[in-house]
Structures are given as structure tokens and as C-alpha cells.
């Protein structure tokens, strides 16, 4: 039973109600009762108590599909294995041989959610509200019910391939016996993309508590659900425009700032945070054996987190009951973790335990080991952690490559009663509630959508440095040179205040002759404390942007590159290379005599001198005047020296102008050759970087890295089978999913070459 909820300051108990479920014409597919929501016939849901209780009933029914959502997504894929002590039901899922009697093969549980949603939407008073304030009381609840219904239909069609589609409540036997159209994945996506548009970005219901968890973590953001629908539509149809819409939808949630009456409840921008498992600088600086890694990626227990706050990873969770006896208990806690059956919890004392039913496979171990760890040591030198740093025992425990495997799993062997036991803890499935959406998952789906949309370098930033406008300017925009590219990329505003990566800026190096960029280098912040965005690969593999082997840039096709025009540019003309004349030396200036203006070119008498210079005349000054014969020297300066200099300057200027004209002509030619090269280079550059074959090469490289990153980051969370399925759809290549699963079990992988085996069937009435 879902724990009680307090809504809008009004205590609301759980009402025991009854509601039928939606099916095709097969009544036995229907759960004939819902413990929470039903009113007689056409009763209108028109008060807060009714609407809260109905939404609560929907959340209660979500509990019924939460566990299987994980199991169908992981057990059929390659990252986990089912152990010998597992139930037959689990073994059937892992072997892709699921019978009608398998307890997890129960479509009625999905329809329990869907029919509750249909009933609510058919009966809620959508117009109830305060007309003076243009306020509708239940618009947030209505938006969430639409979003939950869309998400549930998507999960069900991913499991069964084709499902009966009904949007009206089924409350009578006649309705349950009716025939309903069968919708496939493409039809589900089209319908709910349109269905959610009026509710896109609607704020959440203002509830107070649900199972001691922030109630906003129980809701499904319409933007993310729409993003998922568009992403599946993109891969089904190899539809680039749908991929662009998916990317925009994920971004819309990232920057979503929903209006809320309580300002403290506002959501901050969604960031990847700087959580990581890492080797300390001291460890990287030492030459001794490596010890326990530092840091942790384990998410804080949900009740201790407030939705929407800075660096809070969970977005949506399905709240589960705290004990198995209470109702919907999180069975994953029992399946992924060893369970003590009695005695001491100390393994050394030889207590008896039940081993985990599900364990990590060799696939995730080998993928983790294959990653290169690169980081700075204490001396700020780049260090690569290689296998020779570890003992065999440490490698067995996961201390190699990407540290997320070791951080997410704890495994040890011990003997008890002459038997060897494996004690396992999986921290992803250790807590009470079941995660549906989280921040890193949304960013990885954004990366996937951007890659399908034709922007692999945009996607790469999510894995390596994280997203910020300065990073996009330097690392993304230069490689997508068309106006359409710029218009699309401009939609994504990762302002450098809210999104702070380790790079506070970038520097560029250019070819000194051409405008070709030769190197782009991040300028790092002085402290990681100043960051809130992290390349997701850096969660466990050091600083991914330092690793030159991680996502190396592919060389573009040089066909058509204007080599001849570049060679023709030649060296830049320099004036030093021209035969400029030597400038004539300026003559030493001769001072004009004080008597010159009155008696030019005449040596005056002493009386005349005295008359002209009465204020400072002395006999000595006149003698100096005569001895210097300054009149004659000045006359020579005027009549000989200056004319000769001016004549020499005329010759010098003429020669200089002639040489300068040659230089300017050469410079003009050089600039013209540069311009010709630049025009040709720009045309080649745009053609080369927008060439479909080149984009496809980069997309394939990045797609594999994104798929690997989804495994490293999201393992055990129920995503893997569907991540592989999307690739198989996008490339129209069933071997992608078959080959991946074959690494766990070749007999299972071979089944997946047949697309019909991707989906479950139930009694011949639902499925492919």
C-alpha cells in the first residue's frame, strides 16, 4: 500500500475504490479492481480531496510495474547475468523464453495505471478554478496524469511491441469485451507527442509528502517524456528532425524553471554535478600500490534530497513500500543483493545467507577495464593509470579503468560450512525506491539525440567536458558551419553562470598565414569547487578531456582541399626584403643670428649690434658674434646645405615611393592569394565537415562511445536492452543487439536476430 500523502495542507486518507482495466476484447487480461480510484458512473472529480486521492491511486498502480521495468530492461541485455539460485521467472526473462505464466508477464498491471489515468481524465473538472485569477485548480494534476499515461504506454509497447490502445475508461464488462485497435511503437509515439503538447512544461502538483520522499520526485516531467517519444520516433524512422526535437525537449527540461507559489521550491538548472570515483592526487603521485579510490557516485538516499536543487541526481522515482509485508516492496533489493538469513552479519563468523539472484556480467567488467583513466597528480602532471599499477586481486575487485564498476558493486568470497559463498552488494538497487529518471541519464539521452541529429561533436562535449556556451563556441560551432546548424545550436543556451565546467575559457592557435585553427586548448579553473558540470565519462575515468585516446577527432576527407592555392600564397612580403634607399642624413641645424631679420647676410657694426640687442648686449657678446661669423655660417646653411639636403630628399622619396609601390603591389597580390585560398578553404571546409560520409563516421564513433557510457553510467537501472534496441532500429541492423547479448550468452543473442523476439507475447492477445 502506498504510504499516505498530505496535499494542499488537507489530510486525505486512502479511499477504497474500484476500477476496471482497459484491454482488447480479452476480459481476462483485465484487473477487475483498483483499490484506490472509482466513482459511480459519471461522478465528477471536482474537489482537492478527490483529485489527490485519484492521483495517489495512479502512483500506487505504478508500483506494480516498477520492478519489472528494471528486469525487462536489464535481464534481456548483456550487463547482468542470472545466477543458478534465481527463480524460473527470472531465468525465462534472461533466456528470452518468457511464458504466459511468468509472473512478470502481466499486461493487466500496465492497464491498471492506464485505466486509472483514463478514468481521471474523463471525470476531472478541468475548468474548476478561480476565474478572477485565471487559475485552474487541477491543471498540474491533469498534466501529470497525461504524462504518466504516456510514459506507461511507452514502457508497455517497448515490452510487447503492439498493444491494445484505449483512452477511455473501461468500467463495465461490455467495455472490457470490446475490440480495441492495436498500436505499435511508432503509433504510440505519434499519439502521445501530440497528446502532451498542451501540458508541456506544466508545473507540478503542490503536494507535501509521499513516502517520506520529496513528492516532486514522484512526477514525470512532460519534457523528458516527450524527449523519449521523439527519440524512439527518430530511431524507428531514421528521422533527423525527430532527433532534433528530442534534443530540444531534453534541453527544455534541463533549463526548466517552473512557476511555483513557493519560491524555495523552484528548480535550478539541471547539471551533471561533479560527483566521481577517482584516484587522489597523492595516489597518482606515489609509486606504491594503489589503495581504495576516493569519492563516491552512490546517490544519497532519496528522502534526504530535495528535488530540483543543485546537483541532485534523481528526477523521477516510483516510491515503494518500506517492507515486503506492506504491499509493493522493491523486490530489486532482494534480487541484486545477498540476503542474510540469520546469525551475525559478519561474514567471518560463518553465517548462512541467500546469494543474489542477479550479478554483473563479464561484459560490464571488461568494458570497465577497457577504459583508460587519465588525471593530474599532485605536481599537476598528467598521469595514466595502467594495468601494471594493480595486483591481480585488485583487478578482480574492479580497481582498473573506469572506477564506477567498483563504486557500484561490492563483492567478496567467503567460506561457510565447507561451502564457498559470494557476498554481493549492488548500490544501484539497494534503497527503497525505484529510479526512473536522473540527471546523467537525461544528458546521455540528449547526447544520443544530438548525435542522431547530426551533431556528434556537440554530443562529445557531454561526455568529455560538459556543456557551457564557451565550450560550444570553441568546440562545437566551428565544425557546423551552415546557417541551419547555427540556428539549431543557438537553441541551446548553457550560460556560463548556471553551467560551470572545468574550463573557464579556451584559447585558439592559428596557422600564421591562413585562418586555419591548429589547436583549441581549455583554460582550466583554479579549483573544482567552482564547477557544477562534469563530462560524464569523468565520473569514473579521470578527466576525460585530458585523454587524447578518448573520442579522438577524425580527419576529414582532404579531397578538394586547396593545396595549390595555399602553396601559391607564399611568404608574406616584408619591407626588409626590398632595396629601399638609405635616407640622407639630416643636416645639423645652424641657429639664425639675432641680427638676421634686420640685416640679412650682413655682419653688423658694434653699434648696430648694441642697438638690436640692447637688453643683453655686452662687449663680449659682440666679440663672440663676430668670432663665430654666424652670419656666414647661417648663409651657407640656407644657400648650400639645406638645398642639397632637400635635393637628396627628393631623390630618396622618389626611390622610396618606387620601392614602396612594388612592395604594396606584392602585398596586394599576397592578400589576394590569401583571400582566394580563404574562399576556397571556406568552401572546402563547409563541404568537408557537412559531408554525409564524414558526419556518419563521427556519428558512429560517438554513438559507440555514448552506448558504452550509458552502460558504464546507467548499468543495473533498467535501460540497457532499450539502449541497444534503439541502435538496432537506427542502423536497421538486428545484429547490433544480438552481438551485444551474445557476449553474455550466444544462444540468447542468436534469438535476437529475429526482431519478433525483442518483444513479449501474452496468450496470443498482446504482443508482436
Protein Blocks (a to p, Z undefined) as FASTA:
>chain_A
ZZdddeehiacddddddddddddfbfklpcfbdfkbccehjaccfbfklmmmmmmmmmmm
mmmmmmmmmmmmmmmmmmbccdfkbcfklmmmmnopacfklmklcfklmmmmmmmmmmmm
mmpcfkgccfklopafklmmmmmmmmmmmmmmmmmmmmnopacddfbdcfbfklmmpccd
dddfklmmmmmmmmmmmmgoiacdddfbeghiafklmpccfklmmmmmmmmmmmmnopak
lmmmmmmmmmmmmmoccddfblklpccdddebjadcdddfklmmpmbdcdddedjfbdcd
fklpcehiahiablbdcdddfbfklopacfklmmmpccdfedjfbfknopacdddfbdcd
fklmmmmmmpccddddfkopacdddfklpcfklmmnopahjfklmmmpccddddeehiac
dddddfklmbfbdcfbdfklmmmmmmmmmmmnopaklmmmmmmnopafklmmmmmmmmmm
bfklmmmmmmpccdfklmccfblbdcddddfkbmcdfbdcddddfbfklpcbdcfklmmn
ojfklmmkgopacdddfehiafklmmmnopaddfklpccdddddddddddddfklmmmgh
iacdfklmmmmmmmlgcfklmmmmmmnommmmmmmmmmmmmmmmmmmmmmmmmmmmmmmm
mmmmmmmmmmmmmmmmmmmmmmmmmmmmmgmklmmmmmmmmmmmmmmmmmmmmgonopmm
mmmmmmmmmnopaklmmmmmmmmommlmmmmmpmklmpcceehlgcZZ
